[in-house]
Amino acid sequence: MLVGGWAQAGPSMLAAFLASLVEGVEALTVVLAVGSVRGWRGALSGGAAALVVLLAVVAVLGRALTLIPLDLIQAGVGGLLLLFGLRWLRKAVLRAAKIIPLHAEDAVFARETEALGRAGGLGAGPWGDWLGFATSFQATMLEGTEVVFIVVAIGAGKNGLLVPASLGAVGAVIAVIILGVAIRRPLSAVPENALKLLVGCLLSAFGTFWVGEGIGARWPGGDWAIGGLIVGFLAVASIAVRLCRARVPLCERASGSVSP
């Protein structure tokens, strides 16, 4: 690949990898809870079934988008990607400023385990416990849907980007699976909010770039402008965290009483 190609392929792969890593950790927490209470056969088969469905959706949507004019895709998908990234960025900033509580995987694991333990049995099928299968499938689909949107949206911006974006997502899934098999416990040590803040900046930068491309704007430096946009969003996010901490009283930050 030419050096200039990495100006888009590199960040697209990184954005897909980090976004998939965050969502994968959240899905893994539920799958582990299901496996520990309802049995590993249903938990693993439910998660695997959801992954197959998600891969099929990426393949279908990726092919369908090739039939639409590129400038329309860039403007439309870029706008959605920007809004999606800003949503991630907003929540990450509020969590970093301690205005809303951090997402705790250990607490989610305990809550899911308790709920599954109280639930009655639905019987066992060829894929294991049906409740375990359904819960694992639903959690993986829910978290994976956001990943599919990110991968397809990034890949739709320019020909050839769907492959690196997909590789980044697949790499994250493999990493999460390996870690889950190795430790069989929630990945609470993963700095999830820091990753979400970085992913928010990456998605917002891509969205801004695609919108500009779609309306015919010429970015200084061409594709390398994506790097400048990423740095710009990171700088704005850092300033926003400091401003939020300064404006919200310490008691409200500690209690998480401010509405997200």
N, C-alpha and C positions, 0 to 999 in steps of 0.2 A: 504493500500500500504506500502511496506517495505520502511525503511528510505532511502536505496540506490536508490530506484526507483524515489525518488524526485530529485535526482541529474540531471535527464533528464526530468522528467515529469514537475517539477516546472518551470525551465527555458523555456521549450517548451510552456507551457501555458502562461507564462509571455510574451514571444516574440510574440505569436499569438495575445494575448490581446492588447498589445501596438501597434503592426502593424495595427491591425484592428481598433483600436481607432483613429489612425492618418488618415487612409484612410476613416473611417466612418465620421469623422469631415468634410473632404473635400467633400464627397458625400452629406452630410447633408446640406452644404452650398448651393449647387445647388438645392437640393430638396426644401429648404426653399424659394429660389428665385423663383422657378417655382410655388410653392404654393401661394406665395403672389401676383403673377402677373396673372397666368393662371388658378388658382383654385386648391384647395387642393385634390380634387378627383383624378384628373389626376396625380398630383405629387406623392401622396402616393401610388396609384395603380402601377405606373411605378417603383417606388423604391421597392415595395413588389414583383413585378414580377421578377425583377432582382435578388433579394435575393433568390427566389425559384430556379431560374436557377443556381445560384452559388452553392447552397446547393446540387443540383443534380450533378453538376460537381465534387464537393468534394467527394461525395459518389461513383461515377463511377471511378474516378481516384484512389481513395484510395483502392478500390477493385482490380483494374487492377494491381496496383503495387505489390500486394501480389503474383502475378504469376512470378515475376522476382527475380532472386537470390539476397539475401540481400546485399552481398558485392558489386555487380554491382550497386545496387541502392545507397548505401552509397557513393561510389566513384563518380558516375555521378551526382546524386542530390546534394551531398555535394559540388562538384565544382560549380554547378550553384547557390546554396545557398550562397556560399562564395562570388561569383561575385556580386550577388544581394545585399548582405549585404554591401559589399565595396562601391557599388554605392550609397546606402543610406548614408553611413558613410562619403563619400567624399563630398556630397552636404551639409550634416549637418555641417561638419568641416568648409567648405567655408562660410556657412551662419553664423556660430558662430564667425568666424573671420571677419565678415562684408565685405567679398569680393563680395559676391552676395547677393541680397536683400532677406529678410525673406518673406515667403509665408504669405500674409495677407488675412485672410478669409473675412474681411469686404470689401476689395477692390474687391475680387472675387464675393461676393454677389451683390455689386453695379453694376459690369460689367454684370453679368448674368441677373439681373433685368432689366437693360436698354435694353439689346439685346432682351429679351423676350417681353418687352413692345413694341418694334418696329416691331416685327414679326407679320405677319398676322395670322388670324385664319385658322385652318385646319378642323374645325368642331368638334362636340362632338360625342363621341362614348359611348359604355357601360361602359368604364373605365374612362370617363371624357374627358377633352380636349386632342385631339390627340397630339398636339405639346408638351403640358405639360407632357403627359405620355411618349412620346419618349425621351424628354430631360432628365427626371428623370431616366428613364430606362438606357439610355446611360451612364449617370454620375455614377450611382450605379454600373453598369457592369464594367466600366473602372477602378474605384477605387477598386472594389471587386475582379477583376482578380488578382491583386497583392496579395491580402489577400489569395485567393485560392492557389496560387503558394506557398506562405509561409506555409500555413497550411499543404498542401499535402507534401511539401518537408521535413518539420520537422517530420511529421507523418511517412514518408517513411524510415526514418533513423533507426528505430527500432520498433519491434512489440509492440503495446500498446500505442504508442505516438500520434497516430492520434486522439484518443479520447480526451486527455487533450488539444492538440492543437486546436481541434474543439471547445471544451468548452471555451477556452480562447477567440476565435474569436466570438463565439455566445454571450459571456458575454459582449464583447466590443460593439457589435451591439445593444444589449439591452440597455446598458448604454447610447449610443449615441441617440437612439430613445427616451428614457425617458427624456434626457436633451433637445432634440429638441422639444418634445411635451410641456415640461414645460416652456421653454423660447421663443421658436419660433424666434430665432435670431441666427446669426452665432456664433460659439463657439470660438470667437477670444481670449478669456482668456486662452485657453488651450495652454501650452508651447510646441507647435508642433515641433519646431526644436530640443528641448532637447529630446523629445520623439523619434524623428527620429534618433538622434545620438545614443541613448540607443538601439533602435531596430537594427540599423546598427551593433553595437557591438555584440548583441545577435545573429543575423543571421550569422555574420562572424565567431563567435565562434562555432556555430553549424556546419557551413559549413566546417571549419577546422577540427573539431572533426570527422565528417562523412567521410571526405577524408582519414584521418588517419586510421579510422576503415576499410574503404574499401580496402586499400592497405595492411592491416595486421599489422599496427603499434600498439604497446602496450602503451597506455597512462598512465603516472604515476598517481596512484590513481583511475584508471578506469574511471567511469562516472563522478566522481567529478572533473576531469580535465576540464570539461566544465566551471566550475566556475572560474578556473584559467585563461582560455582563455578569458572569458568575462572581467575579471579584466585587463588582458594584453591589450586587444583592447581598453578599456576605457582609460588606461594610454597613449597608443600611440595616441589616438584621442585628448586627452588633450594637449599633447606635440605638435601635429600637429597644433592645433588652435593657440597656442602661437607662433610657428614658422611662421605661415602664417601672423599673425598680425605684427610680427617684420619685415618681409621681404617686405610686400606690403605697399607703402606709404599711409598715412592717407587720402589724397585726393582721391586716387583710391578706397579705402575702402568705403568712404562716398558716392562716385558717383556710385559705383557698376560697374565700367568700366571694371573690369577684367572678362574675359570670363569664364563661368562655365565649 
